[in-house]
Amino acid sequence: MTLTAEKPVALAGRPGRVRTFLGRFWFVYAMVLPVVVVLGVLVVFPLLQGLYFSFTDINDNNIANPVLDRPARYEITGLENYFHVLSGDPSYGAFWATLARTLIWTFACVFLHYTIGLALAVLLNRPMRFRTLYRVLLILPWAVPVFISAFAWKYLFNSEYGLVNWALEAVGLPGQVWLGQSDLALVSVVVVNVWLGVPFMMVALLGGLQAIPADLYEAAEMDGATPWQRFVHVTLPGLRTVSSSVVLLGVIWTFNMFPVIYLMTGNNPHTRILVTYAFERFFSGATRDFAIASTYGVLILSVLLVFATVYRRAMRGQGEVL
Amino acid sequence: MSIDAASLRAAAPVADRRSHRTRRSALSSVALHSALVFASLVAVFPVFWVLVVSFKPNAKAIESTPTLFNESSLDNYADVLSGSKGAFLSWFGNSVLIAALTTVLGVLMAATTAYAASRFRFPGRHWLLLSFLVVQMFPFAVLIVPLYNILLHLGLQGSVLGLVLVYCSTAIPFATFMLKGYFDSIPTDIDEAGRVDGLSPFGVFWRLVLPLARPGLAVTAFYSFIVAWGEVAFASALLSADDRSKTLAVGLQVFVQQNRTEWGHLAAASVLVAVPAVLVFYLVQRFLVSGLSAGSVKG
């Protein structure tokens, strides 16, 4: 993602220049306009409004409702929501514990996505029999809609009749309550999310591998490099651009991953991450606490922005431009 | 610590070039294939098992010793399709409509924007691209309340169009990045030749560049489709509570609710949902590697 700063064309005061400028660029702006409008209305404006809501006490009882012809009655409460959330109060989602769990979840998932995806991509990136077949089969988890996969795994993990426990007991190990009120539930959702996310990493890294010139490998081999040395000194540097992009995307997507956890374990506090808690506040309960949901949203966005900034700087330090 | 390609090439003895690929030993070949077979089994098994369960009656789906067949029949499919278990056909219709509209709108808008960003250095381009990157980061949690509010005001709350627009805002930024990368890989000579022959900028885009970018478009369309087809949170929150207006992702949850799960019916419905997605995927998959690597990755 080369975001090189383009020098804007200088706009001098004379109308001739403006006309030249418009003559050159009007169709460009015409092409860009729809997206700018959609993103403006559906992303930028809601974002600002969400920020504003996080300073109010808005909920389902005081939001403006055109259907009921009811005006908005929520009030500004200042930083109160942030105090409630950042104090780590369990009745406001135990923010710090939830953040820690979100980080564990994100790190575990992305690490396993990347390492397994890379291993499979390396295996697939060589001529052999059944290569296309393997690729199609390995991509399959990506093709199946997420909610279906979540149901399938929920079934496999069932403590009474699930195949996972059946297989464990068949080899003499005790069965577990996988999706119950324990940290095993977190392990289970990580397993599912890894299963879901590996295909994307694999395909992206496979694309990256195919872009590495074959001469490099031949040359390294001539120099007597072992397969491991070829991997470390040719493959990994060749993949650096691809890797840095997919890892950044992977972190953002996993941090915000909602359906897997919501569908597998519902409101289980042992698998609660920041977004699922925000949704809990938004959606469930009699009053539907929009203010706290917005506050969580703003905090999630802040964490991700800080991460992305630090990450991009670190990558740029290594000579990568993202 | 990358290896300098040129110096290595100079050092390599030209005469002794043999391809190591043909010399793979039997042992490493076995290891390679068994690793891939194992991974493929892990990838396929959960899906395969849903297929198995979909033929079993609900009572047999929860037997303690799983078997491949036990009173298997097509009853679950009949129940689901006839509407005696959930309004499956309505959900399916809603999902198809929403996903198709999102795909068409999303790809068209992403394509024009990506083309403009790929070919022209216009003022504001930098900010536009940067904003797409940042939009990727927005958790729906921060947007869901205001979007609910906005759709409520526009009268679109609970409507298909509202949800489509919301999905477009999710799909467009990533789609634009992918397509921009793809357009970058198409030589600009083609545009210039088209202009010389008297085509307008739109004409060049529509008649020359879009046809050449078909693999990229296929991947983008697929991505947009998947975003809309499998989304749960917005669909739960923004569609009306009426059973017939739900999408599949929301509707199928009725089989899981209450105390007992109707696994047989759920599995049958799942198969009916997954089959079209897998078919589309199969058609697109050969473009995925080239489309993704040209787009999101190198973009």
Boltz contact constraints between the chains, C-beta under 6 A:
constraints:
  - contact:
      token1: [A, 1]
      token2: [B, 299]
      max_distance: 6.0
  - contact:
      token1: [A, 3]
      token2: [B, 129]
      max_distance: 6.0
  - contact:
      token1: [A, 3]
      token2: [B, 130]
      max_distance: 6.0
  - contact:
      token1: [A, 5]
      token2: [B, 126]
      max_distance: 6.0
  - contact:
      token1: [A, 6]
      token2: [B, 121]
      max_distance: 6.0
  - contact:
      token1: [A, 6]
      token2: [B, 125]
      max_distance: 6.0
  - contact:
      token1: [A, 6]
      token2: [B, 126]
      max_distance: 6.0
  - contact:
      token1: [A, 8]
      token2: [B, 123]
      max_distance: 6.0
  - contact:
      token1: [A, 9]
      token2: [B, 123]
      max_distance: 6.0
  - contact:
      token1: [A, 25]
      token2: [B, 122]
      max_distance: 6.0
  - contact:
      token1: [A, 27]
      token2: [B, 201]
      max_distance: 6.0
  - contact:
      token1: [A, 28]
      token2: [B, 116]
      max_distance: 6.0
  - contact:
      token1: [A, 28]
      token2: [B, 120]
      max_distance: 6.0
  - contact:
      token1: [A, 28]
      token2: [B, 122]
      max_distance: 6.0
  - contact:
      token1: [A, 31]
      token2: [B, 112]
      max_distance: 6.0
  - contact:
      token1: [A, 31]
      token2: [B, 116]
      max_distance: 6.0
  - contact:
      token1: [A, 32]
      token2: [B, 113]
      max_distance: 6.0
  - contact:
      token1: [A, 32]
      token2: [B, 116]
      max_distance: 6.0
  - contact:
      token1: [A, 34]
      token2: [B, 109]
      max_distance: 6.0
  - contact:
      token1: [A, 35]
      token2: [B, 109]
      max_distance: 6.0
  - contact:
      token1: [A, 35]
      token2: [B, 113]
      max_distance: 6.0
  - contact:
      token1: [A, 35]
      token2: [B, 172]
      max_distance: 6.0
  - contact:
      token1: [A, 38]
      token2: [B, 168]
      max_distance: 6.0
  - contact:
      token1: [A, 38]
      token2: [B, 169]
      max_distance: 6.0
  - contact:
      token1: [A, 42]
      token2: [B, 165]
      max_distance: 6.0
  - contact:
      token1: [A, 42]
      token2: [B, 169]
      max_distance: 6.0
  - contact:
      token1: [A, 43]
      token2: [B, 135]
      max_distance: 6.0
  - contact:
      token1: [A, 43]
      token2: [B, 169]
      max_distance: 6.0
  - contact:
      token1: [A, 46]
      token2: [B, 143]
      max_distance: 6.0
  - contact:
      token1: [A, 46]
      token2: [B, 146]
      max_distance: 6.0
  - contact:
      token1: [A, 46]
      token2: [B, 147]
      max_distance: 6.0
  - contact:
      token1: [A, 49]
      token2: [B, 146]
      max_distance: 6.0
  - contact:
      token1: [A, 50]
      token2: [B, 142]
      max_distance: 6.0
  - contact:
      token1: [A, 50]
      token2: [B, 146]
      max_distance: 6.0
  - contact:
      token1: [A, 53]
      token2: [B, 145]
      max_distance: 6.0
  - contact:
      token1: [A, 120]
      token2: [B, 39]
      max_distance: 6.0
  - contact:
      token1: [A, 123]
      token2: [B, 36]
      max_distance: 6.0
  - contact:
      token1: [A, 127]
      token2: [B, 21]
      max_distance: 6.0
  - contact:
      token1: [A, 134]
      token2: [B, 36]
      max_distance: 6.0
  - contact:
      token1: [A, 134]
      token2: [B, 40]
      max_distance: 6.0
  - contact:
      token1: [A, 137]
      token2: [B, 40]
      max_distance: 6.0
  - contact:
      token1: [A, 137]
      token2: [B, 43]
      max_distance: 6.0
  - contact:
      token1: [A, 137]
      token2: [B, 44]
      max_distance: 6.0
  - contact:
      token1: [A, 138]
      token2: [B, 40]
      max_distance: 6.0
  - contact:
      token1: [A, 138]
      token2: [B, 43]
      max_distance: 6.0
  - contact:
      token1: [A, 139]
      token2: [B, 285]
      max_distance: 6.0
  - contact:
      token1: [A, 140]
      token2: [B, 43]
      max_distance: 6.0
  - contact:
      token1: [A, 140]
      token2: [B, 44]
      max_distance: 6.0
  - contact:
      token1: [A, 141]
      token2: [B, 43]
      max_distance: 6.0
  - contact:
      token1: [A, 143]
      token2: [B, 277]
      max_distance: 6.0
  - contact:
      token1: [A, 143]
      token2: [B, 278]
      max_distance: 6.0
  - contact:
      token1: [A, 143]
      token2: [B, 281]
      max_distance: 6.0
  - contact:
      token1: [A, 144]
      token2: [B, 47]
      max_distance: 6.0
  - contact:
      token1: [A, 144]
      token2: [B, 274]
      max_distance: 6.0
  - contact:
      token1: [A, 145]
      token2: [B, 229]
      max_distance: 6.0
  - contact:
      token1: [A, 145]
      token2: [B, 230]
      max_distance: 6.0
  - contact:
      token1: [A, 145]
      token2: [B, 277]
      max_distance: 6.0
  - contact:
      token1: [A, 146]
      token2: [B, 230]
      max_distance: 6.0
  - contact:
      token1: [A, 147]
      token2: [B, 230]
      max_distance: 6.0
  - contact:
      token1: [A, 147]
      token2: [B, 232]
      max_distance: 6.0
  - contact:
      token1: [A, 147]
      token2: [B, 249]
      max_distance: 6.0
  - contact:
      token1: [A, 148]
      token2: [B, 270]
      max_distance: 6.0
  - contact:
      token1: [A, 148]
      token2: [B, 273]
      max_distance: 6.0
  - contact:
      token1: [A, 148]
      token2: [B, 274]
      max_distance: 6.0
  - contact:
      token1: [A, 151]
      token2: [B, 266]
      max_distance: 6.0
  - contact:
      token1: [A, 152]
      token2: [B, 46]
      max_distance: 6.0
  - contact:
      token1: [A, 152]
      token2: [B, 50]
      max_distance: 6.0
  - contact:
      token1: [A, 155]
      token2: [B, 263]
      max_distance: 6.0
  - contact:
      token1: [A, 161]
      token2: [B, 62]
      max_distance: 6.0
  - contact:
      token1: [A, 161]
      token2: [B, 64]
      max_distance: 6.0
  - contact:
      token1: [A, 163]
      token2: [B, 66]
      max_distance: 6.0
  - contact:
      token1: [A, 166]
      token2: [B, 66]
      max_distance: 6.0
  - contact:
      token1: [A, 203]
      token2: [B, 288]
      max_distance: 6.0
  - contact:
      token1: [A, 203]
      token2: [B, 289]
      max_distance: 6.0
  - contact:
      token1: [A, 203]
      token2: [B, 292]
      max_distance: 6.0
  - contact:
      token1: [A, 204]
      token2: [B, 292]
      max_distance: 6.0
  - contact:
      token1: [A, 204]
      token2: [B, 297]
      max_distance: 6.0
  - contact:
      token1: [A, 206]
      token2: [B, 289]
      max_distance: 6.0
  - contact:
      token1: [A, 207]
      token2: [B, 289]
      max_distance: 6.0
  - contact:
      token1: [A, 207]
      token2: [B, 292]
      max_distance: 6.0
  - contact:
      token1: [A, 207]
      token2: [B, 293]
      max_distance: 6.0
  - contact:
      token1: [A, 216]
      token2: [B, 5]
      max_distance: 6.0
  - contact:
      token1: [A, 219]
      token2: [B, 8]
      max_distance: 6.0
  - contact:
      token1: [A, 219]
      token2: [B, 9]
      max_distance: 6.0
  - contact:
      token1: [A, 219]
      token2: [B, 12]
      max_distance: 6.0
  - contact:
      token1: [A, 222]
      token2: [B, 12]
      max_distance: 6.0
  - contact:
      token1: [A, 233]
      token2: [B, 3]
      max_distance: 6.0
  - contact:
      token1: [A, 237]
      token2: [B, 2]
      max_distance: 6.0
  - contact:
      token1: [A, 242]
      token2: [B, 297]
      max_distance: 6.0
  - contact:
      token1: [A, 245]
      token2: [B, 297]
      max_distance: 6.0
  - contact:
      token1: [A, 252]
      token2: [B, 136]
      max_distance: 6.0
  - contact:
      token1: [A, 252]
      token2: [B, 137]
      max_distance: 6.0
  - contact:
      token1: [A, 256]
      token2: [B, 139]
      max_distance: 6.0
  - contact:
      token1: [A, 258]
      token2: [B, 233]
      max_distance: 6.0
  - contact:
      token1: [A, 259]
      token2: [B, 232]
      max_distance: 6.0
  - contact:
      token1: [A, 275]
      token2: [B, 139]
      max_distance: 6.0
  - contact:
      token1: [A, 275]
      token2: [B, 141]
      max_distance: 6.0
  - contact:
      token1: [A, 278]
      token2: [B, 141]
      max_distance: 6.0
  - contact:
      token1: [A, 282]
      token2: [B, 144]
      max_distance: 6.0
  - contact:
      token1: [A, 283]
      token2: [B, 237]
      max_distance: 6.0
  - contact:
      token1: [A, 290]
      token2: [B, 145]
      max_distance: 6.0
  - contact:
      token1: [A, 293]
      token2: [B, 145]
      max_distance: 6.0
  - contact:
      token1: [A, 294]
      token2: [B, 145]
      max_distance: 6.0
  - contact:
      token1: [A, 296]
      token2: [B, 141]
      max_distance: 6.0
  - contact:
      token1: [A, 297]
      token2: [B, 139]
      max_distance: 6.0
  - contact:
      token1: [A, 297]
      token2: [B, 141]
      max_distance: 6.0
  - contact:
      token1: [A, 297]
      token2: [B, 142]
      max_distance: 6.0
  - contact:
      token1: [A, 298]
      token2: [B, 142]
      max_distance: 6.0
  - contact:
      token1: [A, 300]
      token2: [B, 139]
      max_distance: 6.0
  - contact:
      token1: [A, 300]
      token2: [B, 141]
      max_distance: 6.0
  - contact:
      token1: [A, 301]
      token2: [B, 142]
      max_distance: 6.0
  - contact:
      token1: [A, 304]
      token2: [B, 137]
      max_distance: 6.0
